[in-house]
Amino acid sequence: MSGKSESIKIEASASMSNLGSGFDILGISVNIVSDEVIVEKRDDKKIIIQDIIPSDFNIPTVVEKNTCGFAVKSLLDNYDIDQGITISIIKKLGIGSGLGSSAASAVAGVCAVNELFSLGLENKDLLNFALEGEQIASKAIHADNVAPCLFGGVVLINNYEPINIIELPFPDNLYFTLIYPDIEIKTSQARSILPKEIRFGDAVFQTGKTAGLIAGFYEKNIEIISESIEDRLAESYRKHLIPYYDEIKNVAFENGATAFNISGSGPTVFAVSDNYATAEKIGQIIQEFLYGKSIGSNSYISKVNPNPPRAIG
Ligand code: ADP
């Protein structure tokens, strides 16, 4: 991509954070497009968010209140670039989905600026700017959607101050069925219902499962990964925000899932299996179950997406 281009369009993927036991420290990128961001050079020095499509999500178009706008502005400021830009954001998923849509906007924005101005920055250099943008939505630094969206694959955040990430290997036949019911859960709301303290026994349980999850990824072993997708920090509180959570979880296990949990703070939930046919069946049966309860949903099947965002125009 040459620095002479006047505009660029970047596509960024959805991501699932937590994965059960990896609360706030683990995220994976999935093969579902979350956001497209178009950045165009202007003749003046303004940064403008021109369009957010669809408009009925009521996402702020004020640069400082938008995850993409803020991330892009901090990147431009940091490199003393005073050329103006026009930003357009196409949201392919709903917001408050538990699939990292606010993070995807921020990531796509910084990747677009990097390309458009030929900054030559690596993903690790872009990470902090995208995190600053995501902070607008989550009110705190959270990397568990931003990092997998930016790097692709499975990402462990092993330190927050300063931020440090480790990219993990993963098995090729790890299938996720994602079910996104037609409801919205604000991450901030899902955070506020969590307790301030946890019991010692739960901390020990969680640590064992988190360690198992990391070991399972390194060993590329779906059995160990599945056994380790359990959570005592958030699931029992957040499941009440997701209609029929326990019933859906049972249906998933009855139909061949090897693990099940909440994606991020929900309402998207995911089931794990080791083949496409099982993943597809789980999706169909859960959607039918929800439909029977008058709840619409979308279902996706995805392996881990190994790729960072890409230019599509
Ligand atoms: P998600 O899981 O979809 O990222 P969050 O609840 O974490 O949902 O964030 C959504 C909140 O962030 C909403 O209040 C929304 O208005 C705000 N927001 C600001 N900028 C964006 C953006 N570019 N994309 C999505 N949400 C944004």
Residues whose N, C-alpha, C, O or C-beta is under 5 A from the ligand:
A	BS01	ADP	N58 I59 P60 K65 N66 T67 C68 G94 I95 G96 S97 G98 L99 G100 S101 S102 A103 S105 A137 I185 K186 T187 S188
